[in-house]
Amino acid sequence: AQTVTQSQPEMSVQEAETVTLSCTYDTSESDYYLFWYKQPPSRQMILVIRQEAYKQQNATENRFSVNFQKAAKSFSLKISDSQLGDAAMYFCAYRSARSTNAGGTSYGKLTFGQGTILTVHP
Amino acid sequence: NAGVTQTPKFRVLKTGQSMTLLCAQDMNHEYMYWYRQDPGMGLRLIHYSVGEGTTAKGEVPDGYNVSRLKKQNFLLGLESAAPSQTSVYFCASNPDRGLGRNQPQHFGDGTRLSIL
Protein backbone atom coordinates (compact mmCIF):
# COMPACT_ATOMS: atom_id res chain seq x y z
CA ALA A 1 0.00 0.00 0.00
CA GLN A 2 1.11 3.52 -0.69
CA THR A 3 1.77 6.03 2.07
CA VAL A 4 2.14 9.78 1.97
CA THR A 5 3.95 11.75 4.67
CA GLN A 6 3.89 15.46 5.35
CA SER A 7 6.39 16.04 8.13
CA GLN A 8 5.56 19.70 8.74
CA PRO A 9 2.34 20.05 10.74
CA GLU A 10 2.61 23.84 10.57
CA MET A 11 4.54 26.38 8.52
CA SER A 12 4.51 30.16 8.43
CA VAL A 13 5.66 32.74 5.92
CA GLN A 14 5.73 36.50 5.57
CA GLU A 15 3.58 38.02 2.90
CA ALA A 16 5.48 38.28 -0.43
CA GLU A 17 8.05 35.72 0.69
CA THR A 18 8.54 32.15 -0.55
CA VAL A 19 7.71 28.99 1.35
CA THR A 20 8.20 25.31 0.58
CA LEU A 21 5.97 22.54 1.90
CA SER A 22 7.41 19.04 2.01
CA CYS A 23 5.85 15.75 1.00
CA THR A 24 7.33 12.29 0.69
CA TYR A 25 5.62 9.13 -0.42
CA ASP A 26 6.28 5.45 -0.56
CA THR A 27 5.28 3.29 -3.52
CA SER A 28 6.54 0.40 -5.59
CA GLU A 29 4.72 1.66 -8.66
CA SER A 30 6.29 3.54 -11.52
CA ASP A 31 3.19 5.22 -12.96
CA TYR A 32 1.19 7.49 -10.71
CA TYR A 33 -0.03 11.02 -10.13
CA LEU A 34 0.69 13.43 -7.33
CA PHE A 35 -1.48 16.33 -6.25
CA TRP A 36 -1.45 19.27 -3.88
CA TYR A 37 -4.81 20.35 -2.52
CA LYS A 38 -5.56 23.51 -0.58
CA GLN A 39 -8.23 23.58 2.11
CA PRO A 40 -9.09 27.08 3.36
CA PRO A 41 -11.25 27.61 6.45
CA SER A 42 -14.32 27.23 4.19
CA ARG A 43 -13.43 23.51 4.08
CA GLN A 44 -13.42 23.36 0.29
CA MET A 45 -10.84 21.07 -1.29
CA ILE A 46 -9.18 23.07 -4.03
CA LEU A 47 -6.71 21.51 -6.46
CA VAL A 48 -3.52 23.56 -6.53
CA ILE A 49 -1.26 21.57 -8.82
CA ARG A 50 -0.71 18.07 -10.15
CA GLN A 51 2.23 16.09 -11.47
CA GLU A 52 2.34 13.01 -13.67
CA ALA A 53 5.15 10.71 -12.58
CA TYR A 54 6.20 9.94 -16.14
CA LYS A 55 6.92 13.63 -16.76
CA GLN A 56 10.35 14.81 -15.71
CA GLN A 57 9.45 18.46 -15.96
CA ASN A 58 8.18 19.99 -12.74
CA ALA A 59 4.62 21.30 -12.87
CA THR A 60 3.99 25.03 -12.46
CA GLU A 61 0.78 26.97 -11.94
CA ASN A 62 1.37 30.70 -11.60
CA ARG A 63 2.96 31.24 -8.16
CA PHE A 64 2.86 27.54 -7.33
CA SER A 65 5.48 25.08 -8.45
CA VAL A 66 6.66 21.65 -7.42
CA ASN A 67 10.01 19.97 -7.01
CA PHE A 68 9.36 16.39 -8.05
CA GLN A 69 12.19 14.01 -7.24
CA LYS A 70 11.01 10.59 -8.39
CA ALA A 71 14.00 8.59 -7.21
CA ALA A 72 13.82 10.20 -3.78
CA LYS A 73 10.01 9.93 -3.75
CA SER A 74 9.71 13.56 -2.82
CA PHE A 75 7.12 16.08 -4.00
CA SER A 76 7.47 19.51 -2.43
CA LEU A 77 5.30 22.55 -3.12
CA LYS A 78 6.85 26.00 -3.48
CA ILE A 79 4.64 29.05 -3.08
CA SER A 80 6.25 32.24 -4.34
CA ASP A 81 5.17 35.78 -3.48
CA SER A 82 2.93 34.46 -0.71
CA GLN A 83 -0.42 36.17 -0.26
CA LEU A 84 -2.78 36.33 2.69
CA GLY A 85 -5.23 34.23 0.72
CA ASP A 86 -2.72 31.38 0.60
CA ALA A 87 -3.28 30.70 4.29
CA ALA A 88 -4.88 27.26 4.50
CA MET A 89 -4.29 23.60 5.17
CA TYR A 90 -2.37 21.95 2.33
CA PHE A 91 -2.62 18.27 1.52
CA CYS A 92 -0.34 16.18 -0.63
CA ALA A 93 -2.05 13.23 -2.32
CA TYR A 94 -1.04 10.18 -4.35
CA ARG A 95 -3.04 8.33 -6.97
CA SER A 96 -1.99 5.17 -8.72
CA ALA A 97 -2.29 5.09 -12.48
CA ARG A 98 -2.80 1.34 -12.54
CA SER A 99 -5.35 0.13 -15.08
CA THR A 100 -6.84 -3.30 -15.61
CA ASN A 101 -4.24 -4.19 -18.22
CA ALA A 102 -1.51 -3.51 -15.70
CA GLY A 103 -2.93 -5.95 -13.19
CA GLY A 104 -5.58 -4.19 -11.20
CA THR A 105 -7.41 -0.92 -11.33
CA SER A 106 -6.86 1.64 -8.64
CA TYR A 107 -10.17 3.32 -9.47
CA GLY A 108 -8.70 6.73 -8.89
CA LYS A 109 -8.50 6.40 -5.13
CA LEU A 110 -6.44 9.08 -3.41
CA THR A 111 -4.02 8.57 -0.52
CA PHE A 112 -3.50 11.76 1.46
CA GLY A 113 -0.78 13.06 3.71
CA GLN A 114 -1.53 14.43 7.16
CA GLY A 115 -1.67 18.03 6.01
CA THR A 116 0.34 21.18 6.69
CA ILE A 117 -1.26 24.32 8.10
CA LEU A 118 0.21 27.38 6.38
CA THR A 119 -0.01 30.75 8.11
CA VAL A 120 0.78 33.92 6.17
CA HIS A 121 1.84 36.96 8.20
CA PRO A 122 1.19 40.46 6.84
CA ASN B 1 -23.32 22.85 -12.95
CA ALA B 2 -23.44 22.33 -9.20
CA GLY B 3 -20.62 19.73 -9.20
CA VAL B 4 -20.67 17.61 -6.04
CA THR B 5 -23.29 18.50 -3.45
CA GLN B 6 -23.36 17.11 0.08
CA THR B 7 -26.27 17.28 2.48
CA PRO B 8 -26.45 18.10 5.30
CA LYS B 9 -23.52 20.45 5.90
CA PHE B 10 -23.61 20.05 9.67
CA ARG B 11 -25.26 17.60 12.05
CA VAL B 12 -25.14 16.67 15.72
CA LEU B 13 -26.14 13.16 16.74
CA LYS B 14 -26.40 11.26 19.98
CA THR B 15 -24.54 7.99 20.40
CA GLY B 16 -26.57 5.15 18.94
CA GLN B 17 -28.58 7.26 16.54
CA SER B 18 -28.54 6.57 12.83
CA MET B 19 -28.30 8.91 9.89
CA THR B 20 -27.55 9.06 6.19
CA LEU B 21 -25.30 11.51 4.39
CA LEU B 22 -26.23 12.23 0.80
CA CYS B 23 -23.82 12.99 -2.01
CA ALA B 24 -25.07 14.03 -5.42
CA GLN B 25 -23.04 14.80 -8.54
CA ASP B 26 -24.27 16.14 -11.84
CA MET B 27 -21.17 15.45 -13.95
CA ASN B 28 -22.10 11.89 -14.98
CA HIS B 29 -19.03 10.56 -13.20
CA GLU B 30 -18.65 6.81 -12.77
CA TYR B 31 -16.50 6.80 -9.65
CA MET B 32 -17.58 8.20 -6.30
CA TYR B 33 -15.86 8.18 -2.91
CA TRP B 34 -16.47 8.92 0.75
CA TYR B 35 -13.57 10.17 2.89
CA ARG B 36 -13.33 11.25 6.48
CA GLN B 37 -11.00 13.98 7.68
CA ASP B 38 -9.55 13.92 11.17
CA PRO B 39 -6.89 16.20 12.70
CA GLY B 40 -3.37 14.99 12.03
CA MET B 41 -4.57 12.17 9.78
CA GLY B 42 -5.52 13.84 6.54
CA LEU B 43 -8.37 12.35 4.55
CA ARG B 44 -8.96 8.60 4.67
CA LEU B 45 -11.11 6.60 2.27
CA ILE B 46 -14.19 4.98 3.83
CA HIS B 47 -15.98 3.43 0.86
CA TYR B 48 -16.08 3.97 -2.85
CA SER B 49 -18.16 3.04 -5.88
CA VAL B 50 -17.09 2.42 -9.46
CA GLY B 51 -20.56 2.57 -10.94
CA GLU B 52 -24.27 2.38 -10.29
CA GLY B 53 -25.09 -0.59 -8.07
CA THR B 54 -21.47 -1.19 -6.96
CA THR B 55 -19.69 -0.41 -3.70
CA ALA B 56 -16.34 -1.37 -2.20
CA LYS B 57 -14.51 -0.92 1.09
CA GLY B 58 -11.79 1.62 1.53
CA GLU B 59 -9.24 2.07 4.29
CA VAL B 60 -11.62 2.69 7.23
CA PRO B 61 -15.02 1.10 6.40
CA ASP B 62 -16.05 -0.20 9.83
CA GLY B 63 -19.26 1.31 11.19
CA TYR B 64 -20.39 2.65 7.83
CA ASN B 65 -22.54 1.38 4.99
CA VAL B 66 -23.03 2.83 1.53
CA SER B 67 -25.36 2.52 -1.40
CA ARG B 68 -25.31 3.69 -5.02
CA LEU B 69 -28.76 2.96 -6.39
CA LYS B 70 -28.51 5.79 -8.89
CA LYS B 71 -25.38 6.85 -10.73
CA GLN B 72 -25.59 10.41 -9.52
CA ASN B 73 -26.07 9.61 -5.82
CA PHE B 74 -23.81 7.98 -3.26
CA LEU B 75 -25.19 7.56 0.26
CA LEU B 76 -23.17 7.05 3.43
CA GLY B 77 -24.99 5.56 6.39
CA LEU B 78 -24.19 5.31 10.06
CA GLU B 79 -26.41 2.66 11.62
CA SER B 80 -25.39 3.28 15.24
CA ALA B 81 -23.31 6.40 15.59
CA ALA B 82 -20.30 6.37 17.93
CA PRO B 83 -18.22 9.30 19.24
CA SER B 84 -15.25 7.94 17.23
CA GLN B 85 -17.20 8.81 14.09
CA THR B 86 -17.10 12.51 14.90
CA SER B 87 -15.36 13.89 11.84
CA VAL B 88 -15.69 15.91 8.68
CA TYR B 89 -16.93 13.79 5.80
CA PHE B 90 -16.13 14.51 2.17
CA CYS B 91 -17.65 13.06 -0.93
CA ALA B 92 -15.77 13.13 -4.22
CA SER B 93 -16.29 11.96 -7.78
CA ASN B 94 -14.17 11.16 -10.82
CA PRO B 95 -14.75 10.05 -14.41
CA ASP B 96 -13.87 6.42 -15.11
CA ARG B 97 -10.33 5.26 -15.68
CA GLY B 98 -10.43 5.98 -19.40
CA LEU B 99 -11.62 9.56 -19.23
CA GLY B 100 -10.43 10.20 -15.72
CA ARG B 101 -6.94 8.81 -15.93
CA ASN B 102 -5.29 12.08 -15.06
CA GLN B 103 -8.28 14.08 -13.90
CA PRO B 104 -8.42 15.32 -10.33
CA GLN B 105 -11.27 14.33 -8.08
CA HIS B 106 -14.09 16.79 -7.59
CA PHE B 107 -14.94 17.28 -3.93
CA GLY B 108 -18.08 18.36 -2.14
CA ASP B 109 -17.89 20.98 0.59
CA GLY B 110 -17.95 18.48 3.42
CA THR B 111 -20.29 17.55 6.26
CA ARG B 112 -19.27 18.23 9.84
CA LEU B 113 -20.70 15.47 12.01
CA SER B 114 -20.52 15.57 15.80
CA ILE B 115 -21.58 12.59 17.89
CA LEU B 116 -22.17 13.18 21.57
Interface residues (C-beta under 8 A of the other chain):
Chain A: V4 Q6 P9 Y33 F35 S42 R43 Q44 M45 L47 R50 E52 F91 A97 S99 T100 T105 Y107 G108 K109 L110 T111 F112 G113 Q114 G115
Chain B: Y31 Y33 Y35 G40 M41 G42 L43 R44 L45 Y48 V50 A56 G58 V88 F90 A92 N94 R97 G100 R101 N102 P104 Q105 F107 D109 G110 R112
